[in-house]
Structures are given as C-alpha cells and as structure tokens.
Amino acid sequence: MLNKAMKLSFETTALPVALRKKMGVLAMKVFAQEALLGQASLEKLLYYTLSLPVTAAVVGMPKLEFIQENVRLAKAFQPMPPAEMQQLSGRLSAHNKEALDRFFERHIDA
C-alpha cells in the first residue's frame, strides 16, 4: 500500500481485489474532473496513475488542444518511483480526499 492514510480508496480497496481476480483495470478521472489541476502538474498526475498496476488510463480532454499534450506525456512516460508516489498521494489526499469523495458520490457522467 502506497499511502496508509488512504484507508478507503480505489488503490487500497478496489485495485487489490481486481488484481487478485486478474481483471484489467481502467483508471478514470485521472485529473479528478480538473479539481487537482494547479495542485500538481498534469505530468505528475498522469504518471502517478500510469505507475499503478492499471491496464489503461482514461484522460479527460475538455479542450481539443489537450490531445497533443496528452500524447507527448504518454510517449515520454517513465514510471514514478514509489517514494514520489507516496509523497504526492499523501499531499493531495490530505487536502482533497473528503471533498472529492463528496463530489464523486453525487457525480453523474453526462
């Protein structure tokens, strides 16, 4: 477990079960509907996600010009070291976990 403070999260609850069942896992809402932008770079958020044992990451692109940037980042991807993942996760979850849980609890994709 990367961040022990994240007791109930995708990483600590759903991901281990899916992996034990040998299921493919799609990481969605990588940028938390843009709620995390400005708190960490797009690169760090995407690389954190791709460093998890996921099959693919679904990256939101509210603007067409984001496609080129996402392609550039994907081509340059290098796995994030576990210590850096833990630091980023700890910093962002401490600041955002409760608010994001409330948001996604009522969120409906349209």
N, C-alpha and C positions, 0 to 999 in steps of 0.2 A: 504494500500500500504506500503510495507516494506521500499522502498528507493525512496523518492520523486525525486531524481536526475535522476533516470532511467525513463525518460518520455516515450520513445518508446522502449519497451522491451516485451519479451514474458510474463513476470509477470504482467506488467501493461496494456497490450493491449489484447493479445490472451487469457490468462488464465481466466480473469474475464468473458469474453464472453462465453467461453467454459463451465465454471461452471454454469452460468445463464441458459445455454441450457441443463444442466445436462449431459454433454458429458464426457466420460472418456478421460483423458489427459495422453499422454506418454511424459515424459521428455527425450529428446535425446541430445547426445553430452554433457553429464554431465561434462566432463573434457575439453570441447572445443577443441577436437582433440589434447589433451595433451598440449594445449597452456597455461593452467592455472597451470600445474604441476610445483612445485617449488615455486609458489606464495601462495599456500595454500595446506594443506595435502589432500591426496585422501579422507581420512575420513571426513574432513570438507566439501569438495566439494560434496561428495555423501550425507552426512547428511543434508546439505543445501537443496539439490534437493528433498530428501525424506520428508523433513519437509514442502514442498509446498503441496497444495492440488492436487497431481497427482496420477494417478492410478498405474503407474509403471515408472521406470527409466531404460532407455537403456544405459548400461555402455559399453563403448568401451574396448576391450581387445586385444591390439595388440600383446600380448605375452601370451602363454598358462598358464604360472605360475601366471598370474593375476587372474585367476578364483578363486583359493583358497583364495586369499586376499579379493576379492570382496564378496565371500560367508561369510568369517569371519566378514567383516564390516556389511553386511546386517543382520547377526544374532545378532550383538551387537548394532544395531541401536536404538538410543533414539532421539526423536525429538529435534531439535536445538531451543533454546529459541529465540523468535522474536528479542530481542536486539542484540544477537550474529549474527543472520542472517543479520540484517541491517548493522552491523559493517563490516562483511565480504563482503557483497554485495557492500557497499559503497567503500571499499578499492579496490576491484577487478574491479568494473565498472569504477571507476575514472582512473584506469591505463590501462584498456583493451578494453573498450566498442567500441571505434571507430575502432581500428584495427580488433577486432573480427567481427564487423558488415561488414567491407570490405571483410574479408576473407570468411565469410559465404554467402555473397551476390553472390560470384562467385564460391562457392564450389559445386562440383558435386560428389555425392557418387558413387563410382565405385564398 
